[in-house]
């Protein structure tokens, strides 16, 4: 659940004059911030710039510099342990607890809050539900998410028609797309970004596939696809789960500390409106379960909006939230974004 707004200042500007510690109307101590604890990880940066921006003159220091340090409006976690953040102004002092955890301790349960995400770099990989082609730039849930937290959206790599599953020879994807020079899959999109050195400074990444995989019916898993390679052969990515493993492994090789958010399928009746010519062995449910299992395996942040968006599915009933049987409208993307930041 998203943290409430972290920074609440008691001191206000009245008619252009600053209220200082000697002018307060009661003997209550000044409260600089309304939170008592900061949880960060080793190498994690936690933005606190708004404190000094709106309340100039506050002195901020970390009591134990071996645990955390102050660097350009950020608190940086250094070593596992606990210390305190000391805020001082006009002989008034407030302490905030700082807990620094191992780098992987909370990798799947990190909070979506302003201070943690501020200024971080984010990318997205996915199919047409995530791509800008069907909704327009600056309107997708990815754009809304990044703007809300003042993040740097480096690039939305999502492409309409793509699968997570690698288009290996013999797959249904290959049969249909082999003569299409523009056809590409999630594995190759991630790999191309990696080889172009575009992922080295990425802090967060959305991965959101499943709709086209359900259409093409790749196997959920095959023997040996728990192993993955990082080269241009994608030799082990011959299944849905194997391809997810490949993409995650490439992202982690580019940056071992990257935070990956696996967004499961948005509600869809694509399988009812457009029956797959490749059969119905695997359902949406099967691919959704597989994504959850991959999230657990790699300790990724996992969000499943299926049931939530089902309540807003208005295909052929008004088209307010859905443009068709699978694609969200602008209003649908707003609903998805709201769901993500609250979960």
N, C-alpha and C positions, 0 to 999 in steps of 0.2 A: 504494500500500500504506500502510495506516495506520502512522504512526510508533509506536514503542514508547512506553510511558509516559515522558514527558519529564522528570519531576522525581523524582530519587532522592537522598535526603539521607544522607550518611555519619554525620552527628552524630545521636545518639539521646538520648532522655531516659532516664536510669537512676535508678530509685528517687526520682524527683522532682527530681534534680539535673541541671543542664545541664553537658554536657561542653564546655568552652571550648577555645580554641586552645592554651592553656598546659597542658591536661590530657590531650592526645592521647597515645596510647601509642607512637607512632612519629614519625619526622621527616618522614613523608609530608605534603605540603600538603593542607589541607582541600579537599575537592571539594564545592562547593555544589550543582551540577547536573551531570548526566551527559551533557549534550549540548554540542557545541562550536560549533554554528552555528545561527543563526536567519535564515531567509529570509522576508522580508515584502515587501509592495508599498507603493507610495506610498499613503498614507491608510489602509493596513491597520493594524488593532490586534491586538497579540499579547499575550495575558494571561500575566502572570508572578506573579500574586498569591500563589500557593501557596508561593513561596519565602519571602516575608516572613511568611506566616501560620505556617508550621511552624518557621521559624528566625529568630526575632525578633532584631533588631539588625544584620542584614546591610544594608550601605549599597550601593545600586544606582544606577549612573549610566551615561549614554551619553557616550563620549568626544567625539564630534562631534555637537553639537546641530543642525547643519544637515542631517545625514543622518537622524537619528531622535531622538525625545524620550521622556521618561517622563511619563505622564499617568494618575494614578489606577489604579495596578496594571497598566497597559498600556504596552507599547512601541509607539510610533506611527511608522510609516515616513513620512518627509517628502520627501526628495529622493533620486534615484538615486545609489547609491554604496555604500561600505563603511565601517564603523567597528567599534567594539568596545563590548560591555557589560562594565562593571567591577563585580565583586561583592567587597566588602571586609568583613572581620570580624576584630577582634582582630589586626590587622596581617597577616592572611592575605588573599590576593587571588587571584581567578580571573577570567580574561577569556573572553568568549564572542563569537565573530565575528557581526556583523550585516551582512547584505547586503540592501539595498533595491533592488528592481527596478522597472522601468516598470510601470504599473498593469495592462497587458495581457500582460506577458511570460509569466506562468504562469497565466493565467486558466483554462485547461482542465486544469491538472495540479496544482492546489493540494492540499496534503495534508489529509486528515481527521485532525487531531490536536487534543488537548484545548486546547492553548494558543491555537491559531488560531480555533477555533470557539466557545470559551467566551463565553457571554453574547450571542452573535449572534442576530439575528432570522431566522426561517425560516418559509416557507409551502410549501404543496404544491398542485398542480393535477393532476387526473387523473380516471380513471373508477372503477368500483366496486372494482377491486383496491387502490386507494389510499384510497378512501372509508371512513369509520368505520361506515357503515350495515351493512355485511356482517360486520364483525369486532368492532365495539364501540369505544368511545373508549379512548384510552391503550394500545392494543394493536397498532396498525399499525406497519409498518416506519418510518414517518415519526416516530411518537411515540417509538419505541425509539431511533432515530437522534438525535433532539433531546435526549432524556433522557441518553443516553450522554455527550454532549459539553456538557451543561449549557447548551443553547441555549434560546431562547424560541420555542416553536412558537406563532406568532401566530394562524395559522388553517390548517386543512386544508380547502381549497376543493373537493376532489374530490367528484364527484357520480356516483352509479350511473347507467349508461346513456348517459353523455355520450361524445361524440367530440371529438377535437381539431379536426376539420374543421368549419368554419362551416356552419351549416344554411342554405345559400343556396337560393333558389327554383330548383327543378328538380333538386336533389340528392335522392338516395334518402332521406337523413335528413329532408329537408323533406316528402317524400311521406308518410312514416310518422309524423312528429312534428308536422306543421303545426297540428293541432287539439289538441295537448297543451300546455296553458298552462304546464306545469312543465318542458317540454323545453328544454334549453339546451345549448350546446356550449362547448368550451374557450375559443374566441375571446371569447365574450360573458362568460364567467366572469371571465377576466382583465381584460377591458375594464371590467366593472362594478366590480371591485376597484380598478382604476386611477381611475375617475371618482369613486369614493367616498374617494379619498385614503388608501387602505389599504396602499399599496405603497411609500410614500416612504421608510420607514425599514427596509425589508426587505433583509437582507444576502445571503440564500441562498434559492433556490427549486427545488423538485423539479417537473418536468413529466413526467408518465407517462401516456401514452395509447396507443391502438393496437388494443385488443381490439374495441371497437365500430366503429372505423373499418374494420377488416377485414370486419366483418359488413355494413356499409352500402356498402362498395366505392367510396368516393370516388376520383377519379383521384389518382395520386401527385403529379403536377404538371400544370400547364397553362401555355400561353404567357402570359407577363406576370406570373406569380405570384411572380417574384423581387422585385417591387415590393410595398410594403405601405403601408397607410394607418393612421392612428391617429384614427379617428372611429367613429361608431356605424353606419356603412354597411358596413364590412368589405368594401369593394367588390372588393378583389383577392384575398381569401382564398377562392378557389373550388377548392381542392385540399388534400390532406393536408400537403404541404410548405409551401404558401402559408399555411396556417393556423398551422403551427409558426412560420414567420417572423413572422407577425403577433403571436403571443403573446410571443415573445422580444423583439420590437421594443418592445412596450408595456411590458414589464418593465424594459427598459433605459432607456426614457424616464422611467419613474418613478424609477429609480436607475441611473445609468450604470455604477456600480461593482458592481452586483448579480452574484452568482455563481450561475449556472444549472446545475443537474444534470439532464441528460436521461436518465431511466431507461427503457430499452427494455422491450418487452413481457416479462412473466414467462411462463414456459412454459405453454402452453395447448393443449387439444384442442377448444376451443370450435368451431372450424371443422369438426371431424369429427362432433361430437355434435349441433350445431345448424347445419345447412346454411343458408347465406344464400339468401334468395329473389332476391337481386340478382345472382347469378352468382358465378363464381370466377375472374374475370380477374386479381385481385390476391390474393396469398397473404400470410400472416403475414411470410414472408421479405421480400417487397417493401416492406412498411411498416417492417420493422426496418432494412433497408438505408437507407430514406429518413431515418429518425431519425438514423442514424449520419452520413449526409451533411449533415444540418442541424447536427449537433454540430460537425462539421469546419468548416462554413461560418461559424458564429458563435463558434467557439472555446469551446464549452461543455464542461463535464465530462460524460463519456459513460460509462454503465455498462450492460452488457448481461447480464442474469442468465438468459437463456433456457436455455442449455446446462447451467448449474449447477443450476437448479431442475428441469430435466428428470429429473435423477437422483432427485429427491424426489417426482416425480409419482406419487401413489398413489390416484388417483381409481378407485373401485370395488375398491380393494385394502386399504383400511384407514382412509382418510380422516384420517390423522394430520397430513399436511402440506397436503392439499388438501380443501376442503369439497365441491367438485364439479369439473367439467372445466376451470374457469378460476380460481375464487376460492381464495386461500390461507386456511388455517386459522391459528389463533394460532401454532402451531408453524411453519407455513410463513412467516409474517411474521417470526418470529425468525430463520429461516434466511436470508431475504432481507436483513434488517438486518445480519446477520453478514457476508454477502457484500459488501454496500455498503461497510462500514467497512474492509474489507480490500482494496478495489480502487480 
